Amino acid sequence: MVTIYDIAKKTGFSVTTVSKAINNYSDVSEKTKKAILQAVEDMNYLPNSSARTLSTKKSWTIGVIFVESLGIGIKHPFFNEVIESFKQAVEVFEYDLLFASRNLHGSNKSYLEHFRYRGVDGVVVVCSDIHNEQVRELMANSLPSVVIDLSSTTSSVVYSDNITGSKLAVEHLYSLGHRRIAHIAGHESTFAGQERQKGFIRAMEELSLPVLDEYIVNGQFFSEQGGYDAMKRLLSLEEPATGIFVAGDNMAIGAIEAIREAGFDVPKDFSIIGFDDINIAKLIHPKLTTIKQQTDLIGKRSAELLLEQINTKEKLTKQIKVPVKLVERDSCRKI
């Protein structure tokens, strides 16, 4: 069996340096770390987990929480893509992920108590619910954490630039000649829903376009059904909008279905633009114009931020806003 001493002999570095590199200590240069990790891979070195836990005082486990209101859990496209990127970034340093059960085995333990009991080194939370008390308790605690899709001053957070993305959407519709522009919004209890509606209103005001109450419709929790129901309401107006900015791609798909059922066409009769750029957006007909969230970058930045806290043993309250971009496809047209 290959030992840490074999790695040290092969690379010419001390056992201490090799150990620090393997455990991602900050006082080892990237060049040295790269050489050592390459040797680890070449020699198929597998550290004993119990020994490593004792020597480093780490469990090498990161807790994962996902809080959403649709009840679809890991199948949610945003969560799936972000956590996959996060996993790829932390597994390089041999961390395992521990997903919190939604009911925590029927106990009354909070997320914080659960992860304290399991001895995780840190926690990543995907949560849009600004009112979730258990998440807020965890964010305020000294346990290293990073929260995705939420803004906070008590914890490190990573989120997309929702306001700029919404402005890009409205400006795109405006550039195509649309002046009656409506918004299917995410639920007001969600951070993304609030920010995207705020961006919509700001863009409309900057373009000197009227913000009509009946043109802002609640699409609930970003589901296809929510988008479908909201579009039905917009279609019932005496003077419907010609362009609709939808706060999520799933809702946009539901909105397109409602338009078709009413005997209209996208983009001939209505232009639709979504937000997220989930995989199916480029596969539906018409292919959906949308605002792309960089889920790979969100996951990577979240991992870096959490590992920094774990390694320095210091709770950080950094905020990282990840840029978004417009992806033009076929669901909008010039009028």
N, C-alpha and C positions, 0 to 999 in steps of 0.2 A: 504494500500500500504506500502511495506517495505521501510524504509528510511535508510540513512547512519547512523543515530543514533541507529537504531536497529542492524545494523552490528557491530557497536562499542560495544554495550551492550553484544551481543552474544560472541564476540571474546575477550573482555576485553581490547582492544586497544582504544586509543583516537580517536575522530572523525578525527582529523588532520592526524593521522597515517593511518587510514582507507582510507581517501581521497587520500593520497599520494600513497598508495599501489594500489588502483584502477586505478590511473592515471600513474602508472609505474615510480614513482620518484626513482632516483638512491640511495637516502639516506635511503631506507627501505630495511632491510635484506631480502634475498630470503626466509628464514624460515617464517618470519612475513608475507611477501607478499603471500606466499602459503596458510597460514592459513586463511588470510582475503579473498583471492579469492575463497577458498573452501566454506567459509561462504556465500559469494556473490552468488555462484552457488546453494548451499543448500537452501537458502532463496528466490531464484529467484528475486534478487534485480535488478531493471532496473533503472539506473540513468536517470534523465530528461536531454535530450541532450542540450537544450537551457541553462539550469542552469549550466551544466557541461562546456559548451563552454565559458560562462561568467567567471566562477570561475577559469578555467585552462588556459584561453586565447589560446585555441586550437580548431580547427574545427573537430578534430578526423577523418580527411579524408586524404587519401594518393592518389596522382595522379599517374596514370599509363600510360606510353607511350610505344608503340611497333613500331619500325621502321624496316621494311624489304622490300625487293625489289620484292617479288613474288606476293604481293597483297592478300595473304590468311589470314592475320591478326591472330585472336585468334585461328584459326584452326591449326596454325603451331605447330607441336608436341613439339618442344623445348620450345616455349613460353608458351604453355598450361601447361606443367609440372612444369616449373619454377614458373610461377605466382600462380599456385595452392599451391605450397609449401610456397611461400611468403605470400599468403592470410591466410593460416592456422597459420602462425607464428604471424601475426599482429592482427588477429581477436581475439586472446586471450586477447588482451589489448583494444578491442572494437573499432578498427579502421575500417572504411569503405574504399573501393577502388573506385576511380573515373577515368574511362577510358577516355582518350582524343579522341575525334572524329578526324578522319583523316583530314577532311576539316574544322574542327572547325566552323561548321554551315556556311560555305562560307565566313567567315570574314577573315581579314588579320592579325588576332592575331597570335603571335608566341605561341609555347607551354608555354614559360615562362609567357607571358602576360595572357594567358588563365588560368593557374593555380594560378597566383597571383589574378586574378579576382575572382576565385572560392574559394580562401582562404585556400588552402590545407596546411597541416603541412609539407609535404615533397613529393618528387617525386621519383618513381622507373622507370628506363628506360631500356628497352631491345633493344639493338641496336648494330649491327655489322658494320654499315656504318661509317667509320672513317672520312668521309668528311661532315657529316650532320651538317650544320651550326646552326640550331635551337637547336639541342641536345648539341652542344658545348657551345652555349650561356647559356643554362640552367646549364650545368656543372660548368661554371665559376661564376655563380651567388651565392649569399649568401643563397638562399633557399636550405634547406637540400635535398640532392639527392644522389642516388646510381645508378650506371650504370652497367648493366649486359652485359657481352660478349664484352667488350671493355676495352682497357687499357688507362689510363690517369693519369696525375699528378695534374690536377685541380679539381678532384672530386673523391669521393670514388667509387671504382670499384670492381666487383667480376667477375672472369672469369675462365674457365677451363684451365688446363695446356696443351694447345694445342701442344706445341713443344714436350714435353715428350710423349704425346699420339701418335704423328706422329712417333716418334722414336720407340716406342713400336710396332707399326704396321709394320714398315720396318724390324725391328729386328725379328719379328715373321715370316715374309715371308722368310727372310734370313735363319732362323733356319730350315725351311722346305726344303731348298735347292735351293730356287729361287735366281737367280743372275741378271736376266733381270727384273727389277722392275720399273713399271711406276706409275705415280701419276695423278689422276683426281682431279684438284684443285678447290677450291671455288674462287669466283670472287676476283680479286686483290683489289677491293675497300672495302672488308670486313676484319675486324680484324682476324676472324677465318681463312679465306682463306689465308691470308698472313702468319699467324703463323704456320699453318699446312704445308704449302709448305716449309717454313723455316725449320721446323722439319724434313721433308722428305729429303731435300737436306743435312742437317747436318748429318742425320743417314747414308745416302748413302756414304758421304765422310768418315765418321768414319769407315765404313765397307769396304772402298777402292773399292767401286762400281762406275762405270761411271754414271754421271748424264747427260743423253742425252736430248737435247732440245725437240726432238720429243716425248720423254717419259713423258713430263709434258704438260698436256692438260687442258685448261680452261673449267670447267664444269658449268660456269656461277653461278647463285645464288642458288646453292644447291637443284635444282629441279630434279625430275626423268628425265625430258626431257633433262636437261643439262648433266646428267650422260650418258644418252642414246647416245646423239650426240657425246660426248667426246669419248665414247668407240668405236663408229663407226670409228672415226679417228684412234684410236690405232689399231683397227683390220685391217685397210688398210695399215699399215706399212709392209715393206718387211720382217722384223724380229720382230714380235710383242713381247711384254713382256709376261712373264708367270705368274707374280704376279702383281696385281694392288691394290695400296692403294688409296682408294677413300675418299675425305675429308668430306663426309656426307653420312648418310645411305640412304636418298632419292635418291641421285645420284648413290649410289651403286646398288639400286634396278633397276634403269634405265639401268645401265651398264650390269647387268645380263640379262635383257631383250634383249639388243642388241647382246649379246653373243649367246643367244638361237636362235634369228632370223637368225644369221649367220651360224647356224647348229652346234655350239659347245656347250660344257657342262661346268657347274661350279659345282664342282671344278676339274673335270677330265682334262679339257683343260686349264682352267684359274682359278687361285685362286684370290678371291676378299675379301678385308677387308675394312670395312667402319669406320665411326666415328659418335658417338652420342648414339647408343643403344636405338633408338626409339622403341616403343612397338611392331611395326610390324616386327622388325628385327628377332625376335625369332619365327615368325609365317610363314614367307615366305619359299619357298623351292628353294635351300637349306637354312637352317637357317643361318643367316648372322653372321660371325665372325666380331667383331667390337671393337672400343674403347668406353668405357662407360663414358658418362658425368654424374656426380652425380647431377642431376637436383634438387633433394630434398634438398641437402646440399647447392647448389647455392642459392636457394630461401630462405632458412633459414638464411644463412650468410648475404644475402642482407638485410633481414628484421632487423636483429640485428644491422647492421651497420647504417641503416636509423633511427631506433628508438633511437639509441645512440645519433645521431645528433639532433633529435627532442627534446629529453629530456634534453640534455646539452646546447641546443641552440648554438651549436658550429659547424661550417662547418669543416668536416674532409676530408682528402685526403688519406685515407688508400687504399691499394691494397691487395685484397685477391685472391690468386690463388688456385683453388680447384683441388685436385688430380683426375686423371683419371685412368682407369684400362682396361686391355685387357680382352675381353670376347670371349673365343674360342667356335665356333660352327662348322658348316659343310661346309662353303664356301671356305675353304683353305685346300690344301692337300700337303703332302710331295712328292717331285719329285726326 
